[in-house]
């Protein structure tokens, strides 16, 4: 079976405390519940959660939807986005199965990054590591006025912004992520084609602004 790896990089710094972090937790849970209703996603989508605050850690390695169990997210500390990109790069190298002469490997991964602030570490060093990897698509979300969309544009051409990091906006983001994973699963399962850009995904809801 060829897996569709999906990596969620979630900001759990102190500024996410309260409504934003609760909205993220709820958003991920609703996303998983929705994907479990999708026959293509249940076959192919594998989810990993990497969080970053004063340090970065992988709270959940690539896990199929059937056995996915939500991890506890707590908000504290600073915003080590660079360390998260380094950790992600390592996991893309070690967890994603490469295609060999003998067998097909995993599909190219999807990466979703959400942050409400600016990096407090050497994010450029992490970016150098990440640029060596070749995911199918990376989407970064600048949640609220405190996030710097220009920094995220350095990571990926596909940046979404939320005017506010409130529960409604974050919920809409994760509903769109869920729909995007569902579409991606359908494409690889039915036609063997990977997504190549945001044009292949469902239109974002009005709460999500595409940063040009």
C-alpha positions as CSV (number, residue, x, y, z in Angstrom):
1,X,0.0,0.0,0.0
2,X,1.3,3.5,-0.9
3,X,0.7,5.9,1.9
4,X,-0.2,9.6,1.5
5,X,1.9,11.2,4.4
6,X,0.4,14.3,5.9
7,X,2.5,16.4,8.3
8,X,0.9,19.1,10.5
9,X,3.3,21.6,12.0
10,X,1.4,23.4,14.8
11,X,2.5,26.5,16.7
12,X,2.0,25.8,20.4
13,X,3.8,28.9,21.8
14,X,2.5,30.9,24.6
15,X,0.5,33.3,22.4
16,X,-1.7,30.3,21.3
17,X,-2.9,29.9,24.9
18,X,-6.6,29.8,25.5
19,X,-9.1,30.0,22.6
20,X,-6.5,29.4,19.8
21,X,-5.0,26.2,21.1
22,X,-8.4,24.8,22.0
23,X,-9.6,25.6,18.5
24,X,-6.6,23.8,17.1
25,X,-7.3,20.7,19.2
26,X,-10.9,20.7,18.2
27,X,-10.0,21.4,14.5
28,X,-7.7,18.4,14.3
29,X,-10.3,16.1,16.0
30,X,-13.0,17.2,13.6
31,X,-10.6,16.8,10.7
32,X,-9.8,13.2,11.7
33,X,-13.5,12.4,12.1
34,X,-14.3,13.8,8.7
35,X,-11.5,11.9,7.0
36,X,-12.6,8.7,8.6
37,X,-15.8,9.0,6.6
38,X,-13.8,9.2,3.3
39,X,-13.1,5.7,1.9
40,X,-10.1,6.9,-0.1
41,X,-8.6,8.8,2.8
42,X,-9.0,5.9,5.2
43,X,-7.0,3.7,2.8
44,X,-4.1,6.1,2.1
45,X,-3.8,9.1,4.5
46,X,-1.3,8.9,7.4
47,X,-1.1,11.8,9.8
48,X,1.8,13.1,11.8
49,X,1.8,16.0,14.3
50,X,4.8,18.1,15.0
51,X,4.5,21.0,17.5
52,X,6.8,23.9,18.1
53,X,7.2,26.2,21.1
54,X,10.5,26.7,22.9
55,X,11.5,23.5,21.2
56,X,10.1,21.2,18.5
57,X,8.8,17.7,19.0
58,X,7.0,15.1,17.0
59,X,4.0,14.2,19.2
60,X,2.7,11.7,16.7
61,X,4.6,9.8,14.0
62,X,2.9,8.9,10.7
63,X,-0.3,7.1,11.8
64,X,-3.3,5.7,9.9
65,X,-6.7,7.3,10.5
66,X,-8.2,4.1,12.1
67,X,-5.7,4.1,14.9
68,X,-5.1,7.9,15.3
69,X,-5.5,9.1,18.8
70,X,-5.5,12.8,19.5
71,X,-2.5,14.1,21.5
72,X,-2.7,16.7,24.2
73,X,-1.6,20.2,23.0
74,X,-0.5,22.8,25.5
75,X,0.6,26.3,24.7
76,X,3.7,27.8,26.3
77,X,7.1,29.2,25.4
78,X,8.6,30.8,22.3
79,X,8.3,30.0,18.6
80,X,11.0,27.6,17.4
81,X,9.8,27.3,13.8
82,X,13.4,26.7,12.5
83,X,13.8,23.7,14.8
84,X,10.4,22.4,13.6
85,X,11.5,22.7,10.0
86,X,14.7,20.8,10.8
87,X,12.7,18.1,12.6
88,X,10.2,17.9,9.7
89,X,13.1,17.5,7.3
90,X,14.5,14.6,9.3
91,X,11.1,12.9,9.4
92,X,10.6,13.3,5.7
93,X,13.9,11.5,5.2
94,X,13.3,8.7,7.7
95,X,9.6,8.1,7.7
96,X,8.6,8.5,4.1
97,X,9.3,5.3,2.1
98,X,11.2,5.9,-1.1
99,X,10.5,4.3,-4.4
100,X,13.0,1.6,-5.3
101,X,13.5,-0.7,-8.3
102,X,11.6,-3.3,-6.4
103,X,8.5,-1.4,-5.3
104,X,6.7,1.9,-5.3
105,X,7.3,4.1,-2.2
106,X,4.9,6.5,-0.5
107,X,3.2,9.3,-2.3
108,X,4.9,12.7,-1.9
109,X,3.9,14.2,1.4
110,X,1.5,17.1,2.1
111,X,2.7,19.6,4.7
112,X,0.5,22.1,6.6
113,X,2.1,24.7,8.8
114,X,0.1,26.9,11.2
115,X,1.6,29.8,13.3
116,X,0.2,32.9,15.0
117,X,3.6,34.6,15.5
118,X,7.1,35.1,14.2
119,X,10.0,32.7,14.7
120,X,12.2,33.2,17.7
121,X,15.1,30.9,16.5
122,X,17.2,30.7,13.4
123,X,14.4,29.8,11.0
124,X,16.6,30.3,8.0
125,X,18.8,27.3,9.0
126,X,15.8,25.2,9.3
127,X,14.6,26.4,6.0
128,X,17.8,25.3,4.3
129,X,17.3,21.8,5.5
130,X,13.6,21.8,4.5
131,X,14.4,23.0,1.0
132,X,16.3,19.8,0.4
133,X,13.1,17.9,0.7
134,X,10.5,17.7,-2.0
135,X,6.9,17.4,-0.6
136,X,4.1,17.5,-3.1
137,X,2.7,20.6,-1.5
138,X,3.4,22.8,1.5
139,X,0.7,25.2,2.8
140,X,1.5,27.7,5.5
141,X,-1.2,29.5,7.5
142,X,-0.6,32.9,9.1
143,X,-3.2,32.9,11.9
144,X,-4.0,36.4,13.1
145,X,-2.2,39.8,12.9
146,X,0.9,38.6,14.8
147,X,2.0,36.2,12.1
148,X,4.5,37.3,9.4
149,X,3.2,36.1,6.0
150,X,6.4,37.2,4.3
151,X,8.5,34.7,6.4
152,X,6.1,32.0,5.5
153,X,6.4,33.0,1.8
154,X,10.1,32.1,2.2
155,X,9.0,28.6,3.1
156,X,6.3,28.1,0.5
157,X,4.6,29.9,-2.3
158,X,1.2,28.8,-0.9
159,X,0.4,30.9,2.2
160,X,-3.1,31.4,3.7
161,X,-3.8,34.1,6.2
162,X,-6.6,34.4,8.9
163,X,-7.6,37.8,10.0
164,X,-8.0,36.5,13.6
165,X,-6.8,33.4,15.4
166,X,-10.2,32.8,16.9
167,X,-12.1,29.5,17.1
168,X,-14.3,30.1,14.1
169,X,-11.4,31.0,11.7
170,X,-9.2,28.1,12.9
171,X,-12.1,25.7,12.6
172,X,-12.6,26.9,9.0
173,X,-8.9,26.3,8.3
174,X,-9.0,22.7,9.5
175,X,-12.2,22.0,7.6
176,X,-10.4,23.1,4.5
177,X,-7.3,21.1,5.4
178,X,-9.6,18.1,5.8
179,X,-11.2,18.6,2.4
180,X,-7.8,19.1,0.8
181,X,-6.5,15.8,2.2
182,X,-9.7,14.1,1.0
183,X,-9.2,15.4,-2.5
184,X,-5.5,14.5,-2.5
185,X,-6.4,10.9,-1.3
186,X,-9.0,10.6,-4.1
187,X,-6.5,11.8,-6.7
188,X,-3.8,9.3,-5.8
189,X,-6.2,6.4,-5.2
190,X,-8.3,6.9,-8.4
191,X,-5.9,8.3,-10.9
192,X,-2.4,7.9,-9.5
193,X,-1.8,11.6,-9.7
194,X,-0.5,13.7,-6.8
195,X,-1.6,17.3,-6.2
196,X,0.9,19.9,-7.5
197,X,-0.6,23.1,-6.3
198,X,-3.4,24.9,-4.6
199,X,-5.3,24.8,-7.9
200,X,-5.9,21.1,-7.3
201,X,-7.5,21.7,-3.9
202,X,-11.0,22.9,-3.0
203,X,-11.5,26.7,-2.9
204,X,-10.7,28.1,0.5
205,X,-13.6,29.5,2.5
206,X,-14.0,33.2,2.8
207,X,-12.3,33.3,6.2
208,X,-9.0,32.1,4.5
209,X,-7.2,34.8,2.5
210,X,-4.7,33.6,-0.1
211,X,-1.5,35.7,0.2
212,X,-0.3,36.7,-3.2
